[in-house]
Amino acid sequence: MKKPSTAFAALGLGLVLMIGAAGCAGTEALADSDQPAIETLTTERGSAAETPAAGGPAKDEGSGGDDVTAAAAATPVVTYPNPYTVIYDDEDLDDHWNSCAASFITLAGDSLRFDGAGGSTDGNRVTIKAAGTYVVSGASTDGQIVVDLEEKGVVRLVLNRADITCPTSSPIYVKNATKTVITLAEGTENAVTDGDSYVFEDADSNEPDAAIFAKDDLTINGAGSLTVTGNHNHGIVGRDDLKIVSGTITVEAVGDAIRGKDSIGVKGGTVTATAGGDGMQANNDVDTNKGYVDIQGGVIDIAAGEDGIQAESTLLLAAGDVTLSTGGGSGANGGGGANGGGVYAGGSGTTAKGLKATGAVFVTGGTLVVDSSDDSIHSDNTICIEGGDLTLSSGDDGVHADNALEIDGGGLTVADSNEGIESAIITIKDGIVSVNSSDDGINVAGGADDSSVSGRRGPAAFTVNENNKLRIDDGYVTIDARGDGVDCNGRIFMTGGSLIINGPVSDGNGALDYLGEFTISGGYVLAVGSSGMAQAPSESSTLRSIMVGFDSVQAAGTLVHIADQDGNGMATIAPTKEFKSMLLCSAEIREGATYTVYVGGTCTGTATDSVYSGGAYTPGTEYAALTVSGIVTTYGSFGGMGAMMGDFAPGGAHGGRGGGGFPGGAAPEDGE
């Protein structure tokens, strides 16, 4: 589908939020004529590049208009219309090596031997001083390889059945090199292990702090395997760019498993990581053009005490299979277990999110499975989901963006959460979304949530703002919530798509709960839940709604069927929880037509997300007959919202009728 250029609205204190188009932006609903004048900026999102846009990320310096306050001007907002992507050169991709042109390092217990040019030994340490290829084999109980080039150049370390242990420092320590490429020789098993207590050359330094530590660029490739054990702190650290191209890599660390300060790129291979801290982290928080993660392929499986994959600027999942477990999983009340030996210790302010970025999270493909005690996907700014197959279980929010969230494709299943999807501005343009939540299914409220490893399921610190908005233009959304199905501290606009809600049991919540207006001009809404706070779309809508309040609580699984005056089924649903109200909004509801509501009975159709399609409905009890008059037609009582709008009218048995259900007669197929 063609993705239009669009814009996000100003948020909170009037900070201008810039988000790129092509699926990752707000929508024209934010410029409706009946809305207050707010300043917006629009940027086009182009093809993948090394940087998000010419000149890097956008900064709002607080000079954009009268709505920007002095407080906003004092704190520039950095936004990322595009994700950063990693560029791989020939040295990164080439895992071939020539033994005739190589030097050799042979490990043997607490000693080692160097044969060739470009290096020297000092006891149990070999220092590589010149660019070239160095083949490492054998096993050491106390040995170290140091790369410290006298001139700029690239070093290739070929691990060829190498088992390197250094009890007091990093077994592989890159002090100075343009780039170091670690190649895992085909079919070989290799290991790098450090001790839990380091002896530093400089007493004032805390580096190196990982089993493999590089101050410059580091690449890992090859067709062998590598097991890294970080007993002191981290597993693999690259202080510049860290790239994983291929190979089978297993990392276990008391701190973070894999850290690339400026960037982490994963193109292929298999990465399995167990960490007391983060699984992967790009932590440059000084340069806004750095600190990014780009996943273009491979298989990643991470169990982390804190965040699964964390980036300071942007985090992109474009392809690959990623599985994350953080903080003990969605059922945990706190963070992960003890970290064991070494120096690593997480603080009370640490988090255990699945995917996390300070700037922006982009998901355009791949598969993602997250079981997190904190948010499964989190951004301090924005999130864009354009593709992929995502399954999330969270002890807090399934997907949380402080400022804006857009879904424009893919499949998103929030299997378990406190609140399913949460942001100040939420736009759904396409995709299949399924949410199960103990509180609100979709929560539109601005601000940062306050979850951390030491606390779960606490209320987020949100502000009510008329600029908070939910817009649904297309897609298929199902919600099963114990709190509000949709809670919008602002306004809702719906122009297309389907929204199915199995809402709350408590009268303190509603299937729909919004401030301002819910304007629907297209699409389909079917919602069941309690009646105390039940809401229908606003009178400003162009589609008509029928809302029914039942005189008693109906048991979970009780069929409710709505038929038109010709006996054609409009909707048949078997709610997942007990309920006392039902809402149907559809383009098929006509002014002046009469619709009959039945309770009970049977249906031979197929149930998808509790809604039946196809088959025949055999009625139970006729509960009400409503003649549509106006945009919203109601029957029954709805707590404090209104008096009885009709009389109880039981009906007799009828012949089989169409099962009703989704517009067009069937639930959407995967990917539609």
C-alpha positions as CSV (number, residue, x, y, z in Angstrom):
1,M,0.0,0.0,0.0
2,K,1.2,3.5,-0.7
3,K,2.2,5.2,2.6
4,P,1.5,9.0,2.6
5,S,3.6,11.6,4.1
6,T,2.1,12.6,7.5
7,A,2.9,14.4,10.7
8,F,2.8,14.0,14.4
9,A,1.4,16.6,16.7
10,A,3.1,18.6,19.4
11,L,3.0,16.8,22.7
12,G,2.9,17.6,26.4
13,L,4.4,21.0,27.0
14,G,4.3,21.8,23.3
15,L,7.5,20.0,22.3
16,V,7.6,19.5,18.6
17,L,7.9,15.9,17.7
18,M,9.4,15.0,14.3
19,I,8.8,11.5,12.9
20,G,9.4,10.3,9.4
21,A,6.7,9.2,7.1
22,A,6.5,6.0,4.9
23,G,4.6,4.3,7.7
24,C,6.3,5.8,10.8
25,A,4.4,9.0,11.4
26,G,1.2,10.5,12.7
27,T,-1.8,11.0,10.5
28,E,-3.8,13.8,9.0
29,A,-6.3,13.3,11.8
30,L,-4.0,15.5,13.8
31,A,-4.9,18.4,11.5
32,D,-8.6,18.0,11.6
33,S,-10.3,21.4,11.3
34,D,-12.1,20.9,14.7
35,Q,-8.9,20.4,16.5
36,P,-6.8,23.2,18.2
37,A,-4.1,24.7,16.1
38,I,-0.8,22.8,16.9
39,E,2.6,23.0,15.2
40,T,3.7,19.9,13.3
41,L,6.8,19.0,11.2
42,T,6.8,16.5,8.3
43,T,9.8,14.5,7.1
44,E,10.0,11.9,4.3
45,R,11.6,8.6,5.1
46,G,13.8,7.3,2.3
47,S,15.8,4.2,1.6
48,A,18.1,2.7,4.2
49,A,21.3,4.6,4.7
50,E,24.2,4.7,7.1
51,T,22.5,7.6,8.9
52,P,18.8,8.4,9.4
53,A,18.9,11.5,7.3
54,A,21.4,14.0,6.0
55,G,22.8,15.8,8.9
56,G,21.8,13.0,11.4
57,P,18.8,13.0,13.7
58,A,16.5,16.0,14.0
59,K,16.6,18.3,17.1
60,D,13.8,20.5,18.1
61,E,15.6,23.4,19.8
62,G,12.3,24.9,21.1
63,S,12.1,27.7,18.6
64,G,9.2,26.4,16.6
65,G,6.3,28.6,17.7
66,D,4.2,30.1,20.5
67,D,3.2,26.7,21.9
68,V,6.8,25.8,22.8
69,T,7.4,26.8,26.4
70,A,10.7,28.0,28.0
71,A,11.0,24.6,29.7
72,A,10.8,22.9,26.4
73,A,13.3,25.2,24.8
74,A,15.8,24.4,27.5
75,T,15.7,20.7,26.7
76,P,16.0,19.9,23.0
77,V,14.2,16.8,21.9
78,V,16.2,14.5,19.6
79,T,14.0,12.5,17.2
80,Y,14.9,9.9,14.6
81,P,12.8,9.8,11.4
82,N,14.9,6.9,10.1
83,P,16.9,4.1,11.8
84,Y,20.6,3.9,11.6
85,T,21.9,0.9,9.6
86,V,25.3,-0.7,9.6
87,I,27.5,-0.9,6.5
88,Y,29.6,-4.1,6.1
89,D,32.8,-3.9,4.0
90,D,34.8,-6.7,2.4
91,E,36.9,-7.2,5.5
92,D,33.8,-7.8,7.6
93,L,32.2,-10.3,5.1
94,D,35.4,-12.2,4.1
95,D,36.0,-15.2,6.4
96,H,38.8,-16.8,4.3
97,W,42.4,-16.8,5.3
98,N,45.7,-17.9,3.8
99,S,47.9,-19.9,6.1
100,C,50.9,-19.2,3.8
101,A,50.7,-15.5,4.7
102,A,49.8,-15.9,8.3
103,S,51.6,-15.9,11.6
104,F,50.8,-18.5,14.3
105,I,50.1,-18.4,18.0
106,T,50.2,-21.7,19.8
107,L,48.8,-22.0,23.3
108,A,50.0,-24.6,25.8
109,G,48.9,-24.4,29.4
110,D,50.5,-21.3,31.0
111,S,52.8,-20.6,28.1
112,L,52.5,-19.8,24.4
113,R,54.6,-19.7,21.2
114,F,54.6,-17.2,18.4
115,D,55.8,-18.1,14.9
116,G,56.0,-15.6,12.1
117,A,56.2,-11.8,11.8
118,G,54.4,-8.9,13.4
119,G,54.3,-9.9,17.0
120,S,56.4,-10.7,20.1
121,T,56.0,-12.6,23.3
122,D,56.5,-11.7,26.9
123,G,55.9,-14.6,29.3
124,N,52.4,-15.7,28.8
125,R,51.4,-12.7,26.6
126,V,51.7,-12.2,22.9
127,T,51.5,-8.7,21.5
128,I,50.5,-8.2,17.9
129,K,52.2,-5.0,16.5
130,A,51.5,-5.1,12.8
131,A,48.4,-5.6,10.6
132,G,48.0,-9.1,9.2
133,T,46.5,-12.5,9.8
134,Y,47.3,-14.4,13.0
135,V,46.1,-18.0,13.6
136,V,45.5,-19.1,17.2
137,S,45.3,-22.7,18.3
138,G,45.8,-24.8,21.4
139,A,44.6,-24.3,25.0
140,S,45.9,-21.9,27.7
141,T,45.2,-21.8,31.4
142,D,46.8,-18.4,31.7
143,G,47.5,-16.6,28.5
144,Q,46.6,-13.3,26.8
145,I,46.6,-12.0,23.2
146,V,47.1,-8.2,23.0
147,V,46.6,-6.2,19.8
148,D,48.5,-3.0,19.9
149,L,49.5,-1.8,16.4
150,E,52.3,0.6,15.9
151,E,50.6,1.8,12.7
152,K,47.0,1.9,11.6
153,G,45.7,-1.4,10.0
154,V,43.4,-4.4,10.2
155,V,44.2,-7.5,12.2
156,R,42.5,-10.8,11.6
157,L,42.6,-13.3,14.5
158,V,41.7,-16.8,13.2
159,L,40.5,-18.9,16.1
160,N,41.3,-22.5,15.0
161,R,40.4,-24.7,17.9
162,A,41.6,-22.2,20.4
163,D,40.8,-22.2,24.1
164,I,42.1,-19.0,25.8
165,T,41.8,-18.4,29.5
166,C,43.3,-15.5,31.4
167,P,42.4,-15.3,35.1
168,T,43.5,-11.6,35.6
169,S,42.6,-9.7,32.5
170,S,40.9,-9.9,29.1
171,P,42.1,-13.0,27.2
172,I,41.8,-11.0,23.9
173,Y,42.6,-7.3,24.4
174,V,42.6,-4.9,21.5
175,K,44.4,-1.7,22.6
176,N,45.0,-0.2,19.2
177,A,43.9,-1.2,15.7
178,T,41.8,0.3,12.9
179,K,39.7,-2.9,13.0
180,T,40.1,-6.4,14.4
181,V,38.3,-9.3,12.7
182,I,37.9,-12.5,14.7
183,T,37.3,-15.3,12.3
184,L,36.1,-18.7,13.6
185,A,37.7,-21.4,11.4
186,E,35.2,-23.6,9.8
187,G,34.0,-26.5,11.9
188,T,36.1,-25.6,15.0
189,E,35.0,-25.0,18.6
190,N,36.7,-22.1,20.4
191,A,36.5,-20.6,23.8
192,V,37.5,-17.4,25.6
193,T,37.3,-17.2,29.4
194,D,38.4,-14.6,31.9
195,G,38.6,-14.7,35.8
196,D,36.4,-12.8,38.2
197,S,39.2,-10.4,39.4
198,Y,41.3,-8.3,37.1
199,V,44.7,-6.8,37.7
200,F,44.9,-3.5,35.8
201,E,48.0,-2.0,34.3
202,D,46.7,1.4,35.5
203,A,45.3,1.4,39.0
204,D,43.0,4.3,38.0
205,S,41.5,2.4,35.1
206,N,38.6,0.0,35.0
207,E,39.4,-1.3,31.5
208,P,39.6,-3.8,30.0
209,D,36.4,-5.1,31.5
210,A,35.3,-8.0,29.2
211,A,36.6,-11.4,28.1
212,I,37.0,-10.0,24.6
213,F,37.7,-6.2,24.7
214,A,38.4,-3.9,21.8
215,K,39.0,-0.2,22.0
216,D,38.4,0.0,18.2
217,D,36.1,-1.7,15.6
218,L,35.5,-5.4,16.2
219,T,34.0,-7.9,13.7
220,I,33.2,-11.6,14.3
221,N,32.7,-13.9,11.3
222,G,33.3,-17.5,10.2
223,A,31.8,-20.9,10.2
224,G,33.0,-22.1,13.5
225,S,31.8,-21.6,17.1
226,L,32.9,-19.4,20.0
227,T,32.0,-19.6,23.6
228,V,32.8,-16.5,25.7
229,T,32.6,-16.5,29.5
230,G,32.8,-13.1,31.2
231,N,33.3,-13.9,34.9
232,H,34.7,-10.4,35.7
233,N,32.0,-8.2,34.1
234,H,31.1,-8.2,30.4
235,G,31.4,-10.9,27.7
236,I,32.3,-9.0,24.4
237,V,32.9,-5.3,24.3
238,G,33.7,-3.1,21.3
239,R,34.3,0.5,22.2
240,D,33.5,1.6,18.6
241,D,31.5,-0.5,16.1
242,L,30.8,-4.2,16.8
243,K,29.6,-6.4,14.0
244,I,28.5,-10.0,14.0
245,V,28.4,-11.5,10.5
246,S,28.3,-15.2,11.0
247,G,29.3,-18.1,13.3
248,T,27.8,-19.7,16.3
249,I,28.5,-17.5,19.4
250,T,27.6,-18.3,23.0
251,V,28.1,-15.6,25.6
252,E,27.7,-15.9,29.4
253,A,28.5,-12.8,31.5
254,V,27.9,-11.5,35.0
255,G,27.4,-8.0,33.4
256,D,26.4,-7.3,29.8
257,A,26.8,-10.1,27.3
258,I,27.6,-8.0,24.2
259,R,28.4,-4.3,24.1
260,G,29.2,-2.1,21.1
261,K,29.5,1.5,22.3
262,D,28.9,3.2,19.0
263,S,26.9,0.5,17.3
264,I,26.0,-3.2,17.1
265,G,25.2,-4.8,13.8
266,V,24.0,-8.4,13.4
267,K,23.9,-9.7,9.9
268,G,23.8,-13.4,10.5
269,G,25.0,-16.3,12.6
270,T,23.6,-17.7,15.8
271,V,24.0,-15.7,19.1
272,T,23.0,-17.2,22.5
273,A,23.6,-14.9,25.4
274,T,23.0,-15.2,29.2
275,A,23.7,-12.0,31.1
276,G,23.2,-10.6,34.6
277,G,22.9,-7.2,32.9
278,D,21.9,-6.4,29.3
279,G,22.0,-9.0,26.5
280,M,23.1,-6.4,23.9
281,Q,23.8,-2.8,24.5
282,A,24.9,0.1,22.3
283,N,25.6,2.7,25.0
284,N,27.1,5.9,23.4
285,D,24.9,8.5,25.0
286,V,27.1,11.5,24.1
287,D,27.0,11.4,20.3
288,T,23.4,11.3,19.0
289,N,24.6,9.8,15.7
290,K,25.9,6.7,17.5
291,G,24.7,4.2,20.1
292,Y,22.5,2.3,17.7
293,V,21.6,-1.4,17.0
294,D,20.9,-2.8,13.6
295,I,19.7,-6.4,13.3
296,Q,19.5,-7.6,9.7
297,G,19.5,-11.4,10.2
298,G,20.7,-14.3,12.3
299,V,19.2,-16.1,15.2
300,I,19.4,-14.3,18.6
301,D,18.4,-15.9,21.9
302,I,19.0,-13.8,25.1
303,A,18.2,-14.4,28.7
304,A,19.1,-11.2,30.6
305,G,18.7,-9.9,34.1
306,E,18.1,-6.4,32.7
307,D,17.3,-5.2,29.2
308,G,17.4,-7.7,26.3
309,I,18.6,-5.4,23.5
310,Q,19.2,-1.7,24.3
311,A,20.2,1.3,22.1
312,E,20.7,4.9,22.9
313,S,19.7,6.3,19.5
314,T,17.8,3.8,17.3
315,L,17.1,0.1,17.4
316,L,16.2,-1.6,14.1
317,L,14.9,-5.2,13.7
318,A,14.7,-5.8,10.0
319,A,15.1,-9.6,9.8
320,G,16.2,-12.6,11.8
321,D,14.7,-14.6,14.7
322,V,15.0,-12.9,18.1
323,T,14.0,-14.4,21.4
324,L,14.3,-12.4,24.6
325,S,13.7,-13.2,28.3
326,T,14.4,-10.4,30.7
327,G,14.2,-9.8,34.5
328,G,13.0,-13.3,35.1
329,G,10.1,-13.1,32.6
330,S,6.6,-11.6,32.7
331,G,5.6,-13.5,35.8
332,A,8.5,-12.1,37.9
333,N,7.8,-9.5,40.6
334,G,11.4,-8.2,40.4
335,G,14.6,-8.4,38.5
336,G,16.8,-11.4,37.7
337,G,18.7,-13.5,40.2
338,A,22.1,-13.0,41.7
339,N,24.9,-12.1,39.4
340,G,27.5,-14.4,41.0
341,G,31.1,-13.3,41.1
342,G,32.8,-10.4,39.4
343,V,32.2,-6.7,39.8
344,Y,28.9,-6.2,38.0
345,A,25.9,-5.0,40.1
346,G,22.7,-3.5,38.7
347,G,21.1,-0.6,40.5
348,S,17.6,-0.1,41.6
349,G,16.9,2.2,38.6
350,T,17.8,-0.4,36.1
351,T,15.2,-1.8,33.8
352,A,14.4,-5.2,32.3
353,K,12.8,-4.4,29.0
354,G,12.9,-6.5,25.8
355,L,13.7,-4.1,23.0
356,K,14.6,-0.7,24.4
357,A,15.8,2.6,22.8
358,T,16.1,6.1,24.1
359,G,15.5,7.5,20.6
360,A,13.4,5.2,18.5
361,V,12.5,1.5,17.9
362,F,11.8,0.3,14.3
363,V,10.5,-3.2,13.5
364,T,10.2,-3.9,9.8
365,G,10.6,-7.6,9.6
366,G,11.8,-10.8,11.3
367,T,10.3,-12.6,14.2
368,L,10.4,-11.4,17.8
369,V,9.4,-13.4,20.9
370,V,9.7,-11.5,24.3
371,D,9.0,-12.6,27.8
372,S,9.9,-9.6,30.0
373,S,9.2,-8.5,33.5
374,D,9.2,-4.9,32.2
375,D,8.0,-3.4,28.9
376,S,8.5,-5.9,26.0
377,I,9.2,-3.0,23.5
378,H,10.0,0.4,24.8
379,S,11.1,3.8,23.6
380,D,11.6,7.1,25.4
381,N,10.4,8.7,22.2
382,T,8.9,6.8,19.3
383,I,8.2,3.3,18.0
384,C,7.3,2.2,14.4
385,I,6.2,-1.3,13.6
386,E,5.9,-1.9,9.8
387,G,6.3,-5.7,9.6
388,G,7.5,-8.8,11.3
389,D,5.8,-11.4,13.6
390,L,5.9,-10.3,17.2
391,T,4.7,-12.2,20.3
392,L,5.1,-10.4,23.6
393,S,4.5,-11.3,27.2
394,S,5.2,-8.5,29.6
395,G,5.0,-7.8,33.4
396,D,4.3,-4.2,32.4
397,D,3.4,-2.8,29.0
398,G,3.6,-4.9,25.8
399,V,4.6,-1.9,23.7
400,H,5.3,1.5,25.2
401,A,6.5,4.7,23.5
402,D,6.6,7.9,25.6
403,N,5.6,10.1,22.6
404,A,4.3,8.3,19.6
405,L,3.6,4.7,18.3
406,E,2.7,3.7,14.8
407,I,1.7,0.2,13.5
408,D,1.7,-0.1,9.7
409,G,1.9,-3.9,9.1
410,G,3.0,-7.2,10.5
411,G,1.6,-9.3,13.2
412,L,1.7,-8.1,16.8
413,T,0.4,-10.4,19.6
414,V,0.6,-9.1,23.2
415,A,-0.2,-12.4,24.9
416,D,0.1,-11.1,28.5
417,S,0.6,-7.6,29.8
418,N,-0.4,-5.0,32.4
419,E,-1.3,-2.5,29.6
420,G,-1.0,-3.8,26.1
421,I,-0.1,-0.8,23.9
422,E,0.6,2.6,25.3
423,S,1.7,6.0,24.0
424,A,0.6,9.6,23.7
425,I,-0.2,9.2,20.0
426,I,-1.1,5.8,18.6
427,T,-1.7,5.4,14.9
428,I,-2.8,2.0,13.4
429,K,-2.6,1.9,9.6
430,D,-2.4,-1.8,8.9
431,G,-1.4,-5.1,10.5
432,I,-3.0,-7.7,12.7
433,V,-2.9,-6.8,16.4
434,S,-4.0,-8.9,19.3
435,V,-3.8,-7.7,22.9
436,N,-4.5,-9.5,26.2
437,S,-4.1,-7.2,29.3
438,S,-4.8,-7.2,33.0
439,D,-5.4,-3.4,32.7
440,D,-6.1,-1.3,29.6
441,G,-5.7,-2.9,26.2
442,I,-4.8,0.3,24.4
443,N,-3.9,3.2,26.6
444,V,-3.4,6.6,25.0
445,A,-1.7,8.9,27.5
446,G,1.4,11.0,27.4
447,G,4.5,10.6,29.5
448,A,7.2,8.2,30.7
449,D,6.3,5.1,32.6
450,D,8.1,4.4,35.9
451,S,8.8,0.7,35.7
452,S,12.1,-0.7,36.7
453,V,13.7,-4.0,37.7
454,S,12.7,-3.4,41.4
455,G,9.1,-2.7,40.7
456,R,6.4,-4.0,38.3
457,R,2.8,-3.2,37.3
458,G,2.9,0.2,39.0
459,P,0.9,3.1,37.5
460,A,2.7,5.1,34.9
461,A,3.2,8.8,35.5
462,F,1.0,10.1,32.7
463,T,-0.5,13.5,31.9
464,V,-3.9,14.2,30.4
465,N,-3.5,16.2,27.2
466,E,-6.0,17.1,24.5
467,N,-3.2,16.3,21.9
468,N,-3.3,12.6,23.0
469,K,-4.9,10.8,20.1
470,L,-5.7,7.3,18.7
471,R,-6.3,6.8,15.0
472,I,-7.2,3.6,13.3
473,D,-7.2,3.7,9.5
474,D,-7.0,0.0,8.7
475,G,-5.9,-3.3,10.1
476,Y,-7.5,-5.8,12.4
477,V,-7.3,-5.2,16.2
478,T,-8.6,-7.5,18.9
479,I,-8.4,-6.7,22.6
480,D,-9.2,-8.8,25.7
481,A,-8.8,-6.5,28.7
482,R,-9.7,-6.6,32.4
483,G,-9.4,-2.8,32.5
484,D,-10.6,-0.5,29.7
485,G,-10.5,-2.1,26.3
486,V,-9.4,1.3,24.8
487,D,-8.6,4.1,27.2
488,C,-7.8,7.4,25.4
489,N,-7.0,10.5,27.4
490,G,-7.9,12.5,24.3
491,R,-9.7,11.8,21.1
492,I,-10.2,8.8,18.8
493,F,-10.5,8.8,15.0
494,M,-11.4,5.7,13.0
495,T,-11.7,5.6,9.2
496,G,-11.3,1.9,8.6
497,G,-10.2,-1.5,9.9
498,S,-11.8,-3.7,12.5
499,L,-11.8,-3.3,16.3
500,I,-13.0,-6.2,18.5
501,I,-13.1,-5.7,22.2
502,N,-13.8,-8.2,25.0
503,G,-13.8,-5.6,27.8
504,P,-13.9,-5.4,31.5
505,V,-16.1,-7.0,34.1
506,S,-15.9,-4.1,36.6
507,D,-18.2,-1.2,36.2
508,G,-15.3,1.0,37.0
509,N,-13.9,0.4,33.5
510,G,-15.4,0.3,30.0
511,A,-14.8,-1.4,26.7
512,L,-14.3,2.1,25.4
513,D,-13.2,5.0,27.6
514,Y,-12.3,8.3,26.0
515,L,-12.1,12.0,26.6
516,G,-13.4,14.4,24.0
517,E,-14.8,12.6,20.9
518,F,-14.7,9.2,19.2
519,T,-15.4,10.0,15.5
520,I,-15.8,7.0,13.3
521,S,-16.3,7.4,9.5
522,G,-15.4,3.9,8.4
523,G,-14.5,0.5,9.8
524,Y,-16.2,-1.9,12.2
525,V,-16.4,-2.0,16.0
526,L,-17.8,-4.8,18.1
527,A,-17.3,-4.4,21.9
528,V,-18.7,-6.2,24.9
529,G,-18.0,-5.5,28.6
530,S,-19.5,-4.0,31.7
531,S,-22.2,-1.3,31.6
532,G,-21.2,1.1,34.3
533,M,-19.0,3.2,32.1
534,A,-20.0,2.0,28.6
535,Q,-19.5,4.5,25.8
536,A,-20.4,4.5,22.2
537,P,-18.8,6.6,19.4
538,S,-19.7,10.2,19.3
539,E,-22.6,11.9,17.5
540,S,-20.1,13.5,15.3
541,S,-19.5,10.1,13.6
542,T,-20.9,9.3,10.2
543,L,-21.2,5.6,10.9
544,R,-24.2,4.5,13.1
545,S,-23.9,2.5,16.3
546,I,-26.2,0.2,18.3
547,M,-25.5,-0.1,22.0
548,V,-27.4,-2.6,24.2
549,G,-27.4,-2.7,28.0
550,F,-28.6,-6.0,29.4
551,D,-30.8,-6.2,32.5
552,S,-28.5,-8.7,34.2
553,V,-24.9,-9.9,33.9
554,Q,-24.5,-12.5,31.1
555,A,-22.1,-15.4,31.6
556,A,-18.9,-15.7,29.6
557,G,-19.5,-17.6,26.4
558,T,-23.1,-16.6,26.1
559,L,-23.9,-16.0,22.5
560,V,-25.2,-12.5,21.5
561,H,-26.5,-12.2,18.0
562,I,-27.8,-9.1,16.1
563,A,-29.9,-9.5,13.0
564,D,-31.3,-7.0,10.6
565,Q,-35.0,-6.9,9.7
566,D,-34.6,-9.4,6.9
567,G,-33.0,-11.9,9.3
568,N,-29.5,-11.4,8.1
569,G,-26.8,-11.7,10.8
570,M,-24.9,-8.5,11.6
571,A,-22.8,-9.9,14.4
572,T,-22.5,-13.0,16.6
573,I,-20.1,-13.1,19.5
574,A,-19.4,-15.4,22.4
575,P,-17.6,-13.0,24.9
576,T,-14.6,-14.4,26.8
577,K,-15.8,-12.9,30.1
578,E,-19.1,-12.1,31.8
579,F,-20.7,-9.0,30.3
580,K,-23.6,-6.6,30.6
581,S,-23.3,-4.4,27.5
582,M,-22.7,-4.7,23.7
583,L,-21.8,-2.2,21.1
584,L,-21.9,-2.6,17.3
585,C,-20.8,0.1,14.9
586,S,-20.9,-0.8,11.2
587,A,-21.5,0.8,7.8
588,E,-24.3,-1.8,7.4
589,I,-26.4,-0.2,10.1
590,R,-29.1,1.9,8.3
591,E,-31.2,4.8,9.5
592,G,-34.8,3.7,10.2
593,A,-34.1,0.0,10.0
594,T,-35.0,-2.4,12.8
595,Y,-32.5,-4.7,14.4
596,T,-33.2,-7.6,16.7
597,V,-30.8,-8.7,19.6
598,Y,-30.8,-12.3,20.7
599,V,-29.2,-13.9,23.7
600,G,-28.1,-17.5,23.8
601,G,-28.7,-20.0,21.0
602,T,-26.1,-21.8,18.9
603,C,-24.0,-21.0,15.9
604,T,-22.4,-23.5,13.5
605,G,-20.0,-20.9,12.2
606,T,-16.3,-20.5,12.9
607,A,-15.3,-18.4,15.9
608,T,-12.2,-16.2,15.6
609,D,-11.3,-14.0,18.5
610,S,-14.8,-14.8,20.0
611,V,-16.6,-13.6,16.8
612,Y,-18.4,-16.0,14.6
613,S,-18.4,-15.9,10.8
614,G,-20.3,-18.2,8.4
615,G,-22.6,-21.0,9.5
616,A,-26.1,-20.6,10.8
617,Y,-27.4,-19.1,14.0
618,T,-30.3,-20.7,15.9
619,P,-31.7,-18.1,18.2
620,G,-32.1,-18.4,22.0
621,T,-34.1,-15.5,23.5
622,E,-35.1,-12.4,21.7
623,Y,-33.9,-9.6,24.0
624,A,-34.7,-6.4,22.2
625,A,-35.9,-4.9,18.9
626,L,-34.3,-1.5,18.0
627,T,-35.2,0.9,15.3
628,V,-32.2,3.0,14.4
629,S,-32.7,6.7,14.9
630,G,-29.7,9.0,14.7
631,I,-26.0,8.1,15.0
632,V,-26.2,6.2,18.2
633,T,-29.2,4.0,19.1
634,T,-29.3,2.6,22.6
635,Y,-31.4,0.0,24.5
636,G,-31.2,-0.7,28.2
637,S,-29.5,0.9,31.1
638,F,-25.8,2.0,31.3
639,G,-25.0,2.9,34.9
640,G,-25.1,6.7,35.2
641,M,-25.0,7.3,31.5
642,G,-28.8,7.2,30.8
643,A,-32.2,5.7,31.5
644,M,-33.9,2.8,29.9
645,M,-34.2,3.4,26.2
646,G,-36.7,0.7,25.3
647,D,-38.8,-2.1,26.7
648,F,-37.8,-5.7,27.4
649,A,-39.2,-7.7,24.5
650,P,-38.7,-11.4,24.7
651,G,-39.1,-13.2,21.5
652,G,-39.9,-16.8,20.4
653,A,-37.9,-19.3,18.4
654,H,-36.9,-18.6,14.9
655,G,-35.4,-20.6,12.1
656,G,-31.7,-20.7,11.5
657,R,-30.2,-17.3,10.5
658,G,-26.8,-16.3,9.2
659,G,-24.1,-16.2,11.9
660,G,-23.1,-12.6,11.2
661,G,-19.6,-11.6,12.2
662,F,-16.9,-9.8,10.4
663,P,-17.6,-7.4,7.5
664,G,-17.3,-9.4,4.3
665,G,-18.1,-12.6,6.2
666,A,-14.7,-13.8,7.4
667,A,-11.9,-12.9,9.8
668,P,-8.8,-11.6,8.0
669,E,-6.2,-14.1,7.0
670,D,-2.7,-13.7,8.3
671,G,-1.0,-10.8,6.7
672,E,-4.1,-9.2,5.3
